[in-house]
């Protein structure tokens, strides 16, 4: 079921399951499929019977995956944009290290997003590309 399910995030887990077809991914990654008149035949990931996917079903699977990753990209972009202006936090990577200033930044003119130690982003982080 995955990490989301184990954390009790069942709706999120269902979303990932709906957007990702492991049999299809494995078959394409390992070139272990055949194209036939009515669609695609592929081996199941764990050696079960051959699976047949119609062209219409394949189209639906691809569109769901593209939509999921498109929404995810848009959500990440919205989150990244909240770091303009940059935000500085006090944190440590583990209990053996001292608490340090970390700055999370996004430069809309440059498109750069990053994390750096210190109370300010790097010089020129928002310079437009040359």
N, C-alpha and C positions, 0 to 999 in steps of 0.2 A: 504494500500500500504506500510506502514511502514515509519520509520524515514529516510532512505536513499532517498526514493521518495519525502518526504516532504522537504528535504534539496536540492532538484533539482538534485540528483544523480540518474537519471533514469536508466542508464546502470547498476549501482551497484544494484539498486532495482530489475531490471530484472534478474540479476545473482542470487540474493538470492531467488527470486520466482522460478527460474528454478531448484535450488538445494534443495529446501525444499517443501515438500508436506504436508500441515497442516492436510488434511483429513487422510492421511496414518499415520502420527505421532500420532494424537489423537486416532485413532483406535487401534494402537499397544499399546500405553501408557495405554489405558483403557480396553484392551482386548475385544474390541467391533468389532470383525470381524469374518468371517468364511472363511475357506479354502475350495474351491470346485475344481472339476476336471480341470476346465479351468483357475483357478487363485484364486482371493481373492474377497470377497464381504465385503464392509464396509459401515458404516453409514457416511454420510457427516457431517462435523463439525457443521453445523448450521441447521440440521434436514431436509435437502432436501432429495430427493430420494436416494435409495441405490446406491452406486457406485460399479461397477465391474472393477477390474484391472486384465488384463491377466498376465500370468507368464512372458511373454516377456516384457510387460510394467513395471511390478514390478522390473524385472532385470534392466531395463533402469533407473528407478527412483533410485534404490539403487546405481548403478554405478555412476550416476550423483552426488549424495550426497557424496559418498566416495571420488570421484575425487575433489569435491569442498573443502571438509575438508582437504584432502591431500595437495592441493595447498595452502590453508590458513595456514596450519601448516608450510609448507616450507617457505612461505612469512614471517611469524612471526619469524621463526628461522633465516632467513637472517637479519631481522631487529634487533633482539636481539644481533646477533654477531657483530653489529656495536658498541656495548658498551664494546668492548675489543680493546683498553684500555678504562678504565672507563672515563665517562664524568661528570663534575660537572657543575651545572647550579645554578643561583641565582633565586629563585622563592618564591611565597607565595601561600598557599592554599586558602586564601580568604583575602579580603582587611583589615580585623581586625588583621591579624597576620603580624609580621615583615618579611621582605625578608630574606630568609635563604638559605644557601648552601645545595643543594641536589646532591647526587652522584648516577648516574645510572651505574650499573656495570654488566659485564658478565665474568665469569671465565670458559674458555674453558676446562680446566683440570677437574674442579668440576661439570660443567654444571649448576652452580648457576647463576641466574639472579635476580637482585633486585634493589631497590631504598632505599637509606638511607640518613639521615641528616648528614651534615658535608662534608668536602672536600676530603674524602677518603672512599673507600669501607671498609667493616669490615675486620679485620685481618683473614687471612686464607680463604678468599672467593674463592680463586682459588686452594685450596688444593684438590688433587684427593681424591675420596671416599676411605675410609679404606677398 
